């Protein structure tokens, strides 16, 4: 082993071992990833880090301390559903005998106050047999007798329930295979220590490696009727459990970790809820909680690096609807949708009755909020929050997004290389729209797409909301002082030779006309003073300020050349990241993020004659895949490097030229192709697919005639456009034009484009389902009959229609589509109705 290295994380000192073993987000891995770990940065690039993965000894409860309690407690063997516990006891439950929660109200019911329940060593409460919960099954529950496997979205039931009892303590719970792990309601003083909750419910995601499916978005905006519990489930649900204490909990392979619903004054300490497809910790109307030394890493969905970065409202920590006076310190929330996602709430925005503005007066100190699919910290419609000493590195859109927030204190944070997958001009370190009286001081900004961006635009509907009107004063009284901005050619953003791609230190904008609006806009009370700019690039500028904006300057900006360190009050240096750097490590399949320890296979892309899958063996393993197929050809292409996040690619092509071909494939992992067989392979995964061999004749153009008001003229435009051919209609335009997605479509306009596509295909007789996702308008005709219409302006919306093929004649399909503006997508799929 290498020499132990003493590392200091603020007030806590731990040891971590370098050389032979390192850790990714709390998981031990072998040295293949060691070269990827960030070295300690130069003084100017001081970083904060999350909790070292080598957990301190007191993270988990000492079994010896449990043993001192055990002799005095009776033992209860749990063998059936609806077991009631009315006294302190030792629980024994065999992991070999599954117990189903038939009524959905819990297998174990704790029905008395001041009860201590201790799971004995080796006990595990499981809903499904171990052989069917193997995480190596790539996210399916294996049924008996070779029948079709079920998905994790079919799990039901709850392990333990508490309802209306105070002072309950649960120690060492081990729960696996339920929809929910522990559900506690009206249980003040609840204590959960050293619990392990794994293989829980999670939604089946439809997004792939090449396209987003918007139905995967979470909707956290409603929960007063327990919508989160009903729709998404939780490892731990604590509702009105004031002064709860949850420590040493580990959650893996589920959707949500810990959820606090109307719970105040709780302590959430040294937990690890990571590699989840929703939220590590979520709070609804919960205030005064103390949240420290936790890992909520890789809580993410809806991200493929370089393709799309939506996050889909996943987050390491979620705070919705007036979560105030919370203390959030020393947590690691990396590689998530947002590191922390806070929304002040519908009450704050729509009613104007709140006594404070949204999520108010919380402190966010010394957290690692890096590598998010969207934002490191989003805190909107909120006020009075203090954000000190955090690290924001390489978040795809920006470090802090603070729309309509007020009185924030953002000090002594480090912003490094944020904005690599920006949404237009929303990018970089700090972005605040319609913010007022925010104090941004003593932060360091290094090679962000934009250091600080503050702007006003005409949000007609939001500016009319009663809650917004109550607190709104325009872009007013913001102060930017004593910050350092470093911009050089060592940024990660590629070619910055043109237009908006340049690096900007500070950007102030007053955007757009506002007819009949007479309220405040970008006021003259904003100040910029005593900031340092170190610019060593021809593609970087200090400030960009719209005409008409007047700012108060107190002191001058200072410019220095190479090697100068700004004397900001950033405190002591901090250790490097323990988690792997880079968003490229966010790799999701239909069940959520890859955990690096188990194999993963996911769809990459498909056309009429070529399906591609990605295969990820466990990181650091010596396993390789082989594939065999019926009715198809297969080719395996190895990774381009041994970085660990690059996959093998399995390319599947049809053997014949039939219009519809169904195939089956078996993929196996082992240490050598000669040694892999069904009997000794380390991993087997079987699946089926279908080729529908057709070619679309496509006309694509930038429309001038409005398809909503002059359809005939719009169609006449199309008649003048030459035809090109596509093998499929899977066009995730996002915020780009058709040519960006497929070079055969020559239109480069990002808005106001259209497509008319037609094909003929000899479908076998029977019922077929045609599915579309569109943004904006769409019509579909089958054999000249219109069968589907959504001819309006809308966000990404799925539609489907079932039709019957009753003859051997080719089926004629025609599609009309237009994009108005903004985000766009067009997808069409055909599948037989089984």
C-alpha positions in Angstrom: 0.0 0.0 0.0 1.1 3.6 -0.5 1.8 5.8 2.4 -1.3 7.2 4.2 -1.8 10.8 3.4 -3.3 13.1 6.1 -5.9 15.3 4.6 -7.7 18.1 6.3 -11.3 18.8 5.6 -12.1 22.0 7.5 -12.4 21.0 11.2 -12.3 17.2 10.6 -9.1 15.3 9.9 -9.3 11.9 8.1 -6.9 9.6 6.4 -7.2 8.4 2.9 -5.0 5.9 1.1 -3.5 6.8 -2.3 -1.9 4.5 -4.8 -3.5 1.0 -4.4 -7.0 2.0 -3.7 -9.1 5.2 -4.1 -12.8 6.0 -3.9 -15.5 7.3 -6.2 -18.4 8.9 -4.3 -17.9 6.5 -1.4 -17.2 3.4 -3.5 -13.8 1.8 -3.3 -12.3 1.3 -6.8 -9.0 0.0 -8.1 -6.2 2.3 -9.4 -7.4 2.6 -13.0 -9.1 5.8 -12.1 -6.3 7.2 -10.1 -4.9 9.3 -13.0 -8.3 11.0 -13.4 -8.3 12.5 -9.9 -7.7 16.2 -9.8 -4.3 17.2 -8.5 -4.3 20.0 -5.9 -4.7 23.3 -7.6 -2.4 26.3 -7.5 -3.3 28.8 -4.8 -5.4 30.8 -7.2 -7.4 27.7 -8.0 -8.1 26.7 -4.4 -10.9 24.1 -4.3 -13.3 22.8 -1.7 -14.0 19.1 -1.7 -16.8 16.9 -0.6 -16.4 14.5 2.4 -13.5 12.2 1.8 -14.7 8.9 0.7 -12.7 7.0 3.3 -15.5 7.4 5.8 -14.5 8.2 9.4 -15.0 5.3 11.8 -18.0 7.0 13.5 -20.0 7.1 10.2 -21.6 3.7 11.0 -22.7 2.6 14.4 -20.4 0.3 16.3 -21.8 -3.2 16.6 -20.2 -3.5 20.0 -22.4 -0.7 21.3 -25.5 -2.5 20.0 -24.3 -5.7 21.7 -24.3 -3.9 25.0 -28.0 -3.2 24.5 -29.0 -6.5 23.0 -28.9 -8.8 26.1 -31.5 -6.6 27.8 -34.0 -6.8 24.9 -36.3 -9.6 23.7 -35.8 -11.0 20.2 -38.7 -11.0 17.7 -38.5 -13.1 14.6 -40.3 -11.5 11.7 -41.7 -14.1 9.3 -44.9 -12.5 8.0 -46.6 -9.3 6.9 -48.2 -6.9 9.3 -45.9 -7.7 12.2 -46.7 -5.2 15.0 -43.9 -4.1 17.4 -45.1 -2.5 20.6 -41.9 -2.7 22.7 -38.1 -2.3 22.3 -36.6 -5.5 20.8 -34.1 -7.2 18.6 -35.4 -7.9 15.1 -34.4 -11.1 13.4 -35.5 -11.6 9.8 -34.0 -13.9 7.2 -32.9 -12.5 3.9 -33.6 -15.9 2.4 -37.4 -15.7 2.9 -39.1 -12.7 1.2 -42.0 -11.0 2.9 -44.5 -9.2 0.7 -46.4 -6.2 1.9 -49.8 -7.3 0.7 -51.8 -4.2 1.8 -49.1 -1.6 1.1 -49.1 -0.5 4.7 -45.8 -1.9 5.8 -44.4 -5.3 6.7 -43.3 -4.1 10.2 -45.6 -1.7 12.1 -44.1 0.1 15.1 -47.2 0.9 17.2 -45.9 2.4 20.5 -44.0 5.4 21.7 -40.3 5.3 22.9 -39.6 2.0 21.2 -36.0 1.0 20.1 -35.8 -1.6 17.3 -32.4 -3.1 16.5 -31.9 -5.3 13.5 -29.6 -8.2 14.5 -26.4 -8.8 12.5 -27.2 -10.6 9.2 -30.9 -9.7 9.3 -32.4 -8.3 6.1 -36.0 -7.5 5.3 -36.6 -8.3 1.6 -39.6 -8.3 -0.6 -38.1 -10.5 -3.4 -35.7 -13.4 -3.4 -32.0 -12.5 -3.6 -31.6 -14.2 -6.9 -34.1 -11.8 -8.5 -32.7 -8.7 -6.8 -29.1 -9.2 -8.1 -27.9 -5.7 -9.1 -25.9 -7.5 -11.9 -29.1 -8.2 -13.7 -28.9 -4.7 -15.2 -32.0 -3.4 -13.6 -34.5 -6.1 -13.9 -36.2 -8.4 -11.5 -35.6 -11.9 -12.7 -38.8 -14.0 -12.5 -38.9 -17.8 -12.0 -39.2 -20.4 -14.7 -37.6 -18.2 -17.4 -40.6 -15.9 -17.7 -40.3 -12.2 -18.7 -38.4 -10.2 -16.1 -40.1 -7.3 -14.4 -38.8 -3.8 -13.9 -37.9 -1.9 -10.8 -41.0 0.2 -11.4 -43.2 -2.7 -10.5 -42.0 -2.8 -6.8 -44.6 -2.3 -4.2 -45.0 -2.1 -0.4 -43.1 -0.6 2.5 -40.6 -2.2 4.8 -41.3 -0.4 8.1 -44.1 2.1 9.1 -44.5 4.3 12.1 -47.7 6.4 12.4 -48.4 8.7 15.3 -45.7 7.5 17.7 -42.9 9.6 19.2 -39.4 8.7 20.3 -39.0 5.7 18.0 -35.4 4.6 17.4 -34.4 2.2 14.5 -30.9 0.9 14.5 -29.2 -1.1 11.8 -32.2 -1.6 9.5 -31.4 -3.5 6.3 -34.3 -3.3 3.8 -34.3 -4.3 0.2 -36.8 -4.7 -2.7 -39.8 -2.5 -1.6 -41.2 0.6 -3.1 -40.5 2.4 0.2 -38.0 1.5 2.9 -39.3 3.3 6.0 -42.4 5.5 6.1 -42.8 7.6 9.3 -45.7 10.0 9.8 -46.3 12.1 12.9 -43.3 10.6 14.7 -41.5 13.4 16.5 -38.1 12.5 17.8 -37.6 9.7 15.3 -34.1 8.3 15.1 -32.8 6.2 12.3 -29.2 5.1 12.5 -26.9 2.9 10.4 -29.7 1.8 8.0 -29.0 0.2 4.6 -31.8 0.6 2.0 -31.2 -0.8 -1.5 -32.8 -2.0 -4.7 -35.9 0.2 -4.2 -38.6 1.5 -6.6 -37.5 3.7 -9.5 -39.2 4.9 -12.6 -38.3 3.4 -16.0 -36.6 6.2 -18.0 -37.2 6.5 -21.7 -34.3 8.8 -22.6 -31.5 7.2 -24.5 -27.8 8.0 -25.2 -28.8 10.1 -28.2 -32.2 11.6 -27.4 -34.1 12.9 -24.4 -37.6 11.7 -23.7 -39.4 14.6 -21.9 -41.8 12.2 -20.1 -38.8 11.5 -17.8 -39.1 14.9 -16.1 -39.9 14.9 -12.4 -42.6 17.2 -11.1 -41.8 18.3 -7.6 -44.1 21.3 -7.6 -47.0 19.6 -5.8 -46.7 17.6 -2.6 -49.3 18.8 -0.2 -51.2 15.6 -0.9 -48.1 13.4 -0.6 -47.6 13.3 -4.4 -43.9 12.6 -3.9 -44.6 9.5 -1.9 -47.4 8.3 -4.2 -45.6 9.0 -7.5 -41.9 8.5 -6.7 -41.4 6.6 -3.4 -38.6 7.1 -0.9 -36.0 5.1 1.0 -37.0 7.1 4.1 -40.1 9.3 4.3 -40.4 11.5 7.4 -43.6 13.5 7.5 -44.1 15.8 10.5 -41.3 14.1 12.3 -39.9 17.1 14.1 -36.5 16.8 15.8 -35.8 13.6 13.9 -32.2 12.4 13.6 -31.1 10.4 10.6 -27.4 9.3 10.6 -25.2 6.8 8.9 -27.9 5.8 6.3 -26.8 4.3 3.0 -29.1 4.2 0.0 -28.3 2.7 -3.3 -30.2 1.6 -6.5 -33.4 3.5 -5.9 -35.0 6.8 -6.9 -35.1 8.9 -3.8 -33.1 8.8 -0.6 -34.4 10.8 2.4 -37.6 12.9 2.1 -38.6 15.4 4.8 -42.2 16.5 4.5 -43.3 19.3 6.9 -40.5 18.2 9.2 -38.6 20.8 11.2 -35.5 20.8 13.4 -34.2 17.5 12.1 -30.5 16.4 12.0 -29.4 14.8 8.8 -25.8 13.7 9.4 -23.2 11.5 7.7 -25.5 9.8 5.3 -24.7 8.5 1.8 -27.7 8.5 -0.6 -26.0 8.4 -4.0 -26.4 6.9 -7.4 -30.2 7.5 -7.4 -32.4 8.6 -10.2 -34.2 11.3 -8.3 -33.2 13.1 -5.1 -30.7 12.3 -2.4 -32.4 14.5 0.1 -35.7 16.3 -0.6 -37.5 18.8 1.7 -41.1 20.1 1.4 -42.1 22.9 3.8 -39.3 21.8 6.1 -37.3 24.4 8.1 -34.7 24.7 10.8 -33.0 21.4 9.8 -29.2 20.7 10.2 -27.7 18.9 7.2 -24.0 18.2 7.4 -21.3 15.8 6.2 -23.6 13.9 3.8 -23.0 12.5 0.3 -25.7 13.0 -2.2 -23.7 12.3 -5.3 -24.9 11.1 -8.7 -28.6 11.8 -8.1 -29.3 12.4 -11.7 -31.3 11.6 -14.8 -31.6 13.2 -18.2 -27.9 13.7 -19.0 -25.6 12.6 -21.8 -22.5 14.6 -22.0 -22.2 16.5 -25.2 -25.7 15.5 -26.3 -28.2 16.9 -23.8 -28.0 18.1 -20.2 -31.5 18.5 -18.8 -31.2 17.0 -15.3 -35.0 16.7 -15.4 -35.4 18.2 -11.9 -33.2 15.6 -10.2 -30.9 16.9 -7.5 -28.6 16.0 -4.7 -30.7 18.2 -2.4 -34.2 19.4 -3.3 -35.9 22.2 -1.4 -39.4 23.2 -2.4 -42.1 25.4 -0.9 -40.8 27.6 1.9 -37.9 25.6 3.3 -36.3 28.2 5.5 -33.5 28.6 8.1 -31.9 25.3 7.2 -28.2 24.8 7.8 -26.5 22.9 4.9 -22.8 22.4 5.4 -19.9 20.2 4.3 -22.0 18.1 2.0 -21.0 16.6 -1.3 -23.7 17.0 -4.0 -21.8 16.3 -7.2 -22.7 14.8 -10.6 -26.5 15.4 -10.0 -29.2 17.2 -12.0 -28.7 20.2 -9.8 -26.4 20.0 -6.8 -29.0 21.8 -4.8 -32.4 22.7 -6.3 -34.5 25.2 -4.4 -37.8 26.7 -5.5 -39.5 29.2 -3.2 -42.8 27.7 -4.0 -46.3 28.3 -5.4 -47.4 30.0 -2.2 -44.6 32.5 -2.5 -45.2 33.2 -6.2 -48.9 33.0 -6.6 -50.5 34.1 -3.3 -48.3 36.9 -1.9 -49.3 35.7 1.6 -45.9 34.4 2.7 -44.2 36.3 5.5 -40.8 35.7 3.9 -39.8 35.3 0.3 -39.8 31.6 -0.6 -36.9 29.5 0.8 -35.6 32.1 3.1 -32.6 32.6 5.4 -30.8 29.3 5.0 -27.0 28.9 5.0 -25.0 26.9 2.5 -21.4 26.6 3.7 -18.5 24.7 2.3 -20.4 22.3 0.1 -19.1 20.7 -3.1 -21.7 21.5 -5.8 -19.8 20.5 -8.9 -20.3 18.6 -12.2 -24.1 19.1 -12.3 -26.1 18.4 -15.4 -27.7 21.9 -15.0 -26.8 24.1 -11.9 -24.6 23.7 -8.9 -27.1 25.6 -6.8 -30.5 26.8 -8.0 -32.4 29.0 -5.6 -35.2 30.9 -7.2 -38.0 33.1 -5.7 -36.2 33.1 -2.4 -34.5 35.6 -0.1 -31.9 36.1 2.6 -29.8 33.0 1.9 -26.1 32.9 2.7 -23.8 31.0 0.3 -20.3 30.9 1.6 -17.2 28.9 0.8 -18.6 26.4 -1.7 -17.0 24.9 -4.7 -18.8 25.1 -8.1 -16.7 23.3 -10.7 -17.7 22.4 -14.3 -21.5 22.6 -13.9 -23.0 22.3 -17.3 -25.1 25.5 -17.3 -23.9 27.6 -14.3 -22.8 27.5 -10.8 -25.6 29.5 -9.2 -29.0 30.2 -10.8 -30.9 32.7 -8.7 -33.9 33.9 -10.6 -36.1 36.4 -8.7 -34.0 35.9 -5.5 -33.2 38.7 -3.1 -30.8 39.6 -0.3 -28.5 36.6 -1.1 -25.0 36.9 0.3 -22.6 35.0 -2.1 -19.1 35.2 -0.6 -15.8 33.4 -0.7 -16.9 30.7 -3.2 -14.8 29.3 -6.0 -16.3 29.1 -9.5 -14.2 27.0 -12.0 -15.0 26.2 -15.7 -18.8 26.4 -15.5 -21.0 26.7 -18.5 -19.7 24.0 -20.8 -23.2 23.1 -22.0 -24.9 26.4 -21.7 -28.5 27.3 -22.6 -28.0 30.4 -24.7 -26.7 33.1 -22.6 -27.5 31.4 -19.3 -24.1 30.2 -18.5 -21.0 30.3 -16.3 -20.6 31.2 -12.6 -23.5 33.2 -11.3 -26.7 33.9 -13.2 -29.4 36.0 -11.6 -32.6 37.1 -13.4 -34.7 39.9 -11.8 -32.6 39.7 -8.6 -32.4 42.5 -6.1 -30.0 43.5 -3.3 -27.7 40.5 -3.7 -24.2 40.9 -2.4 -21.5 39.1 -4.4 -18.2 39.5 -2.8 -14.7 37.9 -2.4 -15.4 35.1 -4.9 -12.9 33.7 -7.4 -14.0 33.0 -11.0 -11.6 31.0 -13.1 -12.4 30.3 -16.8 -16.2 30.4 -16.6 -18.1 31.1 -19.8 -19.4 34.2 -18.0 -18.4 35.0 -14.4 -21.5 36.9 -13.3 -24.6 37.6 -15.4 -27.4 39.8 -14.1 -30.4 40.7 -16.3 -33.9 41.9 -16.7 -36.4 40.7 -19.3 -40.1 40.9 -19.7 -41.6 37.9 -18.0 -45.2 39.1 -18.4 -46.9 36.2 -16.6 -44.5 36.0 -13.7 -44.4 39.8 -13.1 -48.1 39.7 -12.8 -48.2 37.1 -10.0 -49.3 38.5 -6.6 -46.3 37.1 -4.8 -43.8 38.5 -7.2 -45.4 41.9 -7.1 -45.3 42.0 -3.3 -41.5 41.7 -3.2 -40.4 42.9 -6.6 -38.2 46.0 -7.1 -36.6 45.2 -10.4 -32.9 44.5 -10.8 -32.0 46.7 -7.9 -29.3 47.3 -5.4 -27.0 44.4 -6.4 -23.4 44.8 -5.4 -20.4 43.0 -7.1 -17.2 43.7 -5.2 -13.8 42.3 -4.4 -14.1 39.4 -6.7 -11.3 37.9 -8.9 -11.9 36.9 -12.5 -9.3 34.8 -14.3 -9.7 34.2 -18.1 -7.1 32.5 -20.2 -6.7 29.9 -22.9 -6.7 27.0 -20.5 -10.5 26.9 -20.5 -12.3 23.6 -21.6 -14.7 25.2 -24.0 -13.0 24.6 -27.4 -12.8 27.3 -30.0 -13.8 30.7 -28.8 -13.0 32.6 -31.9 -16.5 33.9 -32.7 -19.5 35.6 -31.3 -21.0 34.8 -27.9 -18.6 32.0 -27.2 -16.1 34.4 -25.7 -15.4 34.5 -22.0 -16.9 37.4 -20.1 -16.2 38.6 -16.6 -19.4 40.5 -15.8 -22.5 40.8 -18.1 -25.4 43.1 -17.4 -28.4 43.1 -19.7 -31.8 44.8 -20.0 -33.6 42.7 -22.6 -36.5 43.4 -24.8 -39.5 45.6 -25.2 -42.2 45.6 -22.5 -45.3 47.2 -23.9 -47.6 48.7 -21.3 -45.3 47.6 -18.5 -44.6 50.5 -16.1 -42.9 48.7 -13.2 -39.2 48.8 -12.3 -36.6 47.4 -14.7 -32.8 47.5 -14.5 -32.4 50.3 -11.9 -29.5 52.6 -11.4 -28.7 51.3 -7.9 -26.5 48.4 -8.8 -22.8 48.7 -8.0 -19.5 47.1 -9.2 -16.3 47.9 -7.3 -12.8 46.8 -6.6 -12.8 43.6 -8.6 -9.7 42.0 -10.1 -9.5 40.9 -13.8 -6.6 38.7 -14.9 -7.1 38.3 -18.7 -4.7 36.3 -20.8 -6.8 35.4 -23.8 -7.7 37.2 -27.0 -11.2 35.8 -26.6 -12.0 37.2 -23.1 -13.4 40.5 -22.1 -13.8 42.2 -18.7 -17.4 43.4 -18.9 -20.3 43.6 -21.3 -23.0 46.1 -20.3 -26.1 46.9 -22.4 -26.6 50.4 -23.5 -28.8 52.3 -21.2 -27.7 50.5 -18.0 -26.1 52.8 -15.4 -24.0 51.2 -12.7 -22.5 52.7 -9.6 -18.7 52.2 -9.5 -16.9 52.6 -6.2 -13.2 52.1 -6.8 -11.7 50.9 -10.0 -11.3 47.4 -11.5 -7.8 46.2 -11.3 -6.1 44.3 -14.1 -3.0 42.1 -13.7 -1.0 39.8 -15.9 0.3 36.3 -15.3 0.9 34.8 -12.0 -0.9 37.2 -9.8 -3.0 35.9 -6.9 -6.0 37.9 -5.8 -5.9 38.4 -2.0 -9.5 37.4 -1.4 -10.6 35.9 1.9 -10.9 32.3 0.7 -9.4 30.8 3.9 -7.3 27.7 4.0 -6.7 25.3 1.0 -8.9 22.3 0.8 -8.3 18.7 -0.4 -8.9 17.6 -4.0 -12.1 15.9 -5.2 -12.5 12.4 -4.2 -15.3 11.8 -6.7 -14.1 11.5 -10.4 -13.9 14.8 -12.1 -16.0 15.5 -15.1 -19.6 15.2 -16.2 -18.6 12.4 -18.6 -19.0 10.1 -15.6 -22.7 10.7 -15.6 -23.9 7.6 -17.5 -27.6 6.7 -17.2 -29.6 3.8 -18.4 -33.4 3.2 -18.1 -33.1 3.0 -14.3 -30.8 5.8 -13.5 -27.1 6.5 -13.0 -24.3 3.9 -13.4 -22.7 3.0 -10.1 -19.3 1.9 -11.6 -19.5 -1.4 -9.7 -22.1 -3.3 -11.8 -22.4 -3.8 -15.6 -24.6 -1.5 -17.6 -26.0 -1.8 -21.1 -28.1 0.9 -22.7 -29.5 1.8 -26.1 -27.3 4.3 -27.9 -29.2 4.8 -31.2 -31.3 3.0 -33.8 -32.1 3.4 -37.4 -34.1 1.1 -39.8 -31.1 -1.2 -40.4 -28.7 -0.5 -37.5 -29.2 -0.6 -33.7 -26.3 0.4 -31.4 -26.0 -0.4 -27.7 -23.4 0.7 -25.2 -21.9 -1.8 -22.7 -20.0 -0.7 -19.6 -18.2 -3.4 -17.6 -17.5 -2.6 -13.9 -14.7 0.0 -13.6 -11.3 -1.5 -13.2 -12.5 -5.0 -14.0 -10.8 -7.3 -16.6 -14.1 -8.4 -18.0 -15.0 -8.1 -21.7 -18.3 -8.7 -23.5 -19.2 -11.1 -26.2 -22.6 -11.2 -28.1 -24.6 -13.8 -30.0 -27.8 -13.2 -31.9 -30.6 -14.8 -33.7 -31.9 -13.2 -37.0 -29.2 -10.4 -36.8 -25.5 -9.8 -37.2 -23.5 -8.4 -34.3 -20.2 -6.5 -34.0 -18.5 -5.4 -30.8 -16.3 -2.3 -31.0 -13.9 -1.8 -28.0 -13.6 1.5 -26.2 -11.3 4.1 -27.7 -9.4 4.5 -24.4 -9.2 2.9 -21.0 -10.6 6.0 -19.3 -13.4 3.9 -17.7 -16.3 6.0 -18.9 -16.0 5.0 -22.6 -18.1 2.0 -23.5 -17.9 -1.0 -25.7 -20.4 -0.6 -28.6 -22.6 -3.4 -29.8 -23.7 -2.9 -33.4 -26.7 -5.0 -34.5 -27.7 -5.2 -38.2 -30.4 -7.3 -39.9 -29.4 -10.5 -41.8 -31.9 -10.1 -44.5 -33.9 -7.4 -46.3 -37.4 -8.2 -44.9 -39.4 -5.1 -44.1 -39.9 -6.2 -40.5 -37.4 -8.4 -38.6 -37.4 -9.5 -35.0 -34.1 -10.5 -33.4 -32.8 -11.6 -30.0 -29.4 -11.0 -28.6 -27.5 -12.4 -25.6 -24.6 -10.3 -24.2 -22.2 -11.9 -21.7 -19.2 -10.7 -19.7 -16.2 -12.7 -18.7 -12.4 -12.5 -18.5 -11.8 -14.1 -21.9 -14.0 -14.8 -25.0 -12.9 -18.5 -24.9 -14.1 -18.9 -21.3 -17.5 -17.3 -21.5 -20.5 -19.5 -21.6 -23.9 -19.5 -20.0 -22.6 -21.7 -17.2 -19.6 -19.6 -16.2 -20.2 -16.1 -17.5 -20.0 -13.4 -14.8 -23.0 -11.6 -16.4 -25.7 -12.5 -18.9 -28.2 -10.1 -20.5 -30.7 -11.1 -23.1 -33.0 -8.7 -25.0 -35.0 -8.5 -28.2 -35.4 -5.9 -30.9 -37.1 -5.2 -34.2 -35.9 -3.7 -37.5 -38.5 -1.8 -39.5 -36.8 -1.3 -42.8 -38.0 1.9 -44.5 -36.8 5.1 -46.0 -38.5 8.5 -45.5 -38.7 11.0 -48.3 -38.3 14.3 -46.5 -38.7 18.0 -47.4 -37.2 20.3 -44.8 -37.3 24.1 -45.1 -37.3 27.4 -43.2 -40.9 28.5 -43.5 -42.1 32.0 -44.2 -45.9 31.3 -44.4 -47.4 30.7 -41.0 -48.6 27.0 -40.7 -51.2 28.1 -38.1 -52.9 30.8 -40.2 -52.1 29.9 -43.8 -51.7 26.1 -44.1 -52.2 26.0 -47.9 -49.5 28.5 -48.5 -47.2 26.7 -46.0 -47.7 23.4 -47.9 -47.0 25.2 -51.2 -43.6 26.3 -49.8 -42.8 22.6 -49.2 -43.6 21.7 -52.9 -40.6 23.8 -53.9 -38.1 22.1 -51.6 -36.0 19.2 -53.0 -36.4 15.8 -51.4 -33.8 14.2 -49.2 -33.9 10.7 -47.5 -33.7 9.6 -43.9 -33.8 6.1 -42.4 -35.7 7.3 -39.4 -37.5 10.2 -37.9 -35.6 10.6 -34.6 -34.7 14.3 -34.5 -33.9 15.8 -31.1 -33.3 19.3 -32.3 -33.2 20.8 -28.8 -32.2 24.5 -29.3 -30.5 23.9 -32.7 -31.6 23.7 -36.3 -32.1 20.5 -38.4 -28.6 20.7 -40.0 -27.0 20.4 -36.5 -28.8 17.1 -36.0 -28.5 15.6 -39.5 -26.3 17.0 -42.2 -28.8 15.7 -44.8 -31.2 18.4 -43.6 -29.6 21.6 -44.9 -31.7 24.1 -42.9 -29.5 25.8 -40.2 -32.2 28.0 -38.8 -32.9 27.3 -35.1 -36.5 28.4 -35.3 -39.3 28.6 -37.9 -38.4 25.4 -39.8 -40.7 22.6 -41.0 -40.6 19.0 -42.2 -43.0 17.0 -44.4 -42.0 13.3 -44.6 -43.6 10.3 -46.4 -42.9 6.6 -46.6 -44.4 3.3 -47.7 -43.8 0.1 -45.8 -45.1 -3.5 -46.1 -46.2 -4.0 -42.5 -47.5 -7.5 -41.5 -51.2 -7.7 -40.8 -52.4 -6.9 -37.3 -52.5 -3.9 -35.0 -49.7 -1.4 -34.9 -48.9 1.5 -32.6 -47.5 4.7 -34.0 -45.9 7.0 -31.3 -44.7 10.5 -31.7 -43.0 13.1 -29.5 -43.3 16.6 -30.9 -42.5 20.3 -30.2 -44.2 22.0 -31.9 -47.0 21.1 -34.3 -47.6 17.7 -35.8 -50.1 15.8 -38.1 -49.9 12.2 -39.1 -51.8 10.5 -42.0 -52.0 6.8 -42.7 -53.2 5.8 -46.1 -54.3 9.4 -46.7 -56.5 9.5 -43.5 -55.5 11.9 -40.7 -55.0 9.8 -37.6 -53.2 12.2 -35.3 -53.1 16.0 -34.8 -51.5 18.4 -32.4 -51.3 21.4 -34.7 -50.3 24.1 -32.2 -47.4 25.5 -30.3 -46.5 23.2 -27.3 -43.6 21.8 -25.4 -42.4 18.2 -26.0 -45.5 16.1 -25.9 -46.0 12.4 -26.6 -48.9 11.1 -28.7 -49.8 7.7 -30.0 -52.4 6.1 -32.2 -53.2 2.4 -32.8 -54.2 1.3 -36.4 -54.8 -2.0 -38.1 -53.2 -3.4 -41.2 -55.7 -5.7 -42.8 -54.1 -6.2 -46.3 -50.8 -7.0 -47.8 -50.6 -3.7 -49.6 -47.9 -1.3 -48.4 -48.9 1.1 -45.6 -48.5 4.8 -46.6 -47.5 7.1 -43.8 -47.2 10.9 -44.1 -46.1 13.4 -41.4 -46.3 17.2 -41.3 -44.3 19.1 -38.6 -43.4 22.7 -37.8 -41.2 24.3 -35.2 -42.1 27.8 -34.1 -39.3 28.9 -31.6 -37.2 27.7 -28.7 -36.8 24.0 -27.8 -37.8 21.5 -30.5 -38.0 17.8 -31.1 -39.6 15.3 -33.5 -39.6 11.6 -32.9 -41.7 8.8 -34.6 -41.7 5.1 -33.7 -43.7 2.1 -35.0 -44.3 -1.0 -32.9 -46.7 -4.0 -33.3 -49.3 -4.3 -30.6 -48.6 -7.6 -29.0 
